[in-house]
Amino acid sequence: GGERGSSRERVNRRKEERKRAEERRRRMMERLSYNRSRLCEDCGVVPPEDAYHCYDCNVCIRGYDHHCPWTSKCVGAGNLTEFYAFLFCSVSSALYIAMSTGHYWSLKAGK
């Protein structure tokens, strides 16, 4: 008696798993048919709403700002803060070097 009940439960569980799998497949197909119209023609993916395709990197970047030639990366929503930090450090270093060099030559010229 107990074995038959457990086999029925297994059969019912399998049926439920199949129904869930079919429902997931159906939803996925609906999403694919909706997203096909949004595919990026260049890289073949569905980009986020505010994405732009970078032709240097050949990827779609969310919140695209520009492609940085110094870092050879795209600047977008995901790394804008880091890019500003990079700019600040670069400009600060350049100013320090310029001021140090100017100070050195002014001391050397005074001798």
C-alpha positions in Angstrom: 0.0 0.0 0.0 2.6 2.5 1.0 4.8 1.9 -2.0 1.9 2.6 -4.4 1.2 5.9 -2.7 4.8 7.0 -3.0 4.9 6.0 -6.7 1.8 8.1 -7.3 3.4 11.0 -5.5 6.5 10.6 -7.7 4.3 10.6 -10.8 2.4 13.7 -9.6 5.7 15.4 -8.9 7.0 14.6 -12.3 3.8 16.0 -13.9 4.2 19.2 -11.9 7.8 19.5 -12.8 6.9 19.1 -16.5 4.2 21.7 -16.2 6.6 24.2 -14.6 9.3 23.4 -17.3 6.8 24.0 -20.1 5.6 27.2 -18.5 9.3 28.4 -18.2 9.9 27.5 -21.8 6.7 29.3 -22.9 7.7 32.5 -21.0 11.2 32.3 -22.4 9.9 32.0 -26.0 7.6 35.0 -25.3 10.6 37.0 -24.1 12.7 36.0 -27.1 10.1 37.0 -29.6 9.7 40.3 -27.8 13.4 40.9 -27.5 14.2 40.0 -31.1 13.1 43.4 -32.2 15.6 44.9 -29.7 18.7 42.9 -30.7 21.8 44.9 -31.4 22.6 44.4 -35.1 26.3 44.6 -34.4 26.9 42.3 -31.4 23.7 40.2 -31.5 22.6 40.7 -27.9 19.6 42.3 -26.3 21.1 45.5 -24.8 19.7 47.3 -21.7 17.3 50.2 -22.5 19.9 53.0 -22.3 22.8 51.1 -23.9 24.8 52.2 -26.9 27.1 50.0 -29.1 30.8 50.9 -28.9 32.5 50.1 -32.2 36.0 50.1 -30.6 35.1 47.4 -28.0 32.3 45.8 -30.1 30.0 45.6 -27.1 26.9 47.4 -25.9 27.5 49.6 -22.9 24.8 50.7 -20.5 24.9 54.5 -19.9 27.6 54.8 -22.6 29.6 58.0 -22.3 32.7 57.5 -24.5 35.5 55.1 -25.4 38.6 56.2 -23.5 41.8 55.8 -25.6 44.1 56.0 -22.6 42.5 53.1 -20.7 41.3 51.4 -23.9 37.9 50.8 -22.3 34.4 52.2 -22.5 33.2 54.7 -19.9 29.6 54.1 -19.0 27.2 53.8 -16.0 29.3 50.9 -14.5 32.6 52.7 -14.3 32.0 56.4 -14.5 33.1 57.0 -10.8 36.4 55.1 -11.4 37.0 57.1 -14.6 36.6 60.4 -12.7 39.0 59.1 -10.1 41.5 58.2 -12.8 41.2 61.7 -14.3 41.7 63.3 -10.9 44.8 61.2 -10.2 46.2 61.8 -13.6 45.7 65.6 -13.5 47.0 65.8 -9.9 50.1 63.8 -10.9 50.8 66.0 -13.9 50.4 69.2 -11.8 52.7 67.8 -9.1 55.4 66.9 -11.7 55.1 70.3 -13.4 55.3 72.2 -10.1 58.3 70.1 -8.9 60.1 70.5 -12.2 59.5 74.3 -12.1 60.7 74.5 -8.5 63.8 72.5 -9.4 64.7 74.7 -12.4 64.0 77.9 -10.4 66.4 76.8 -7.7 69.0 75.7 -10.3 68.7 79.1 -12.1 69.2 81.0 -8.8 72.6 79.4 -8.2 
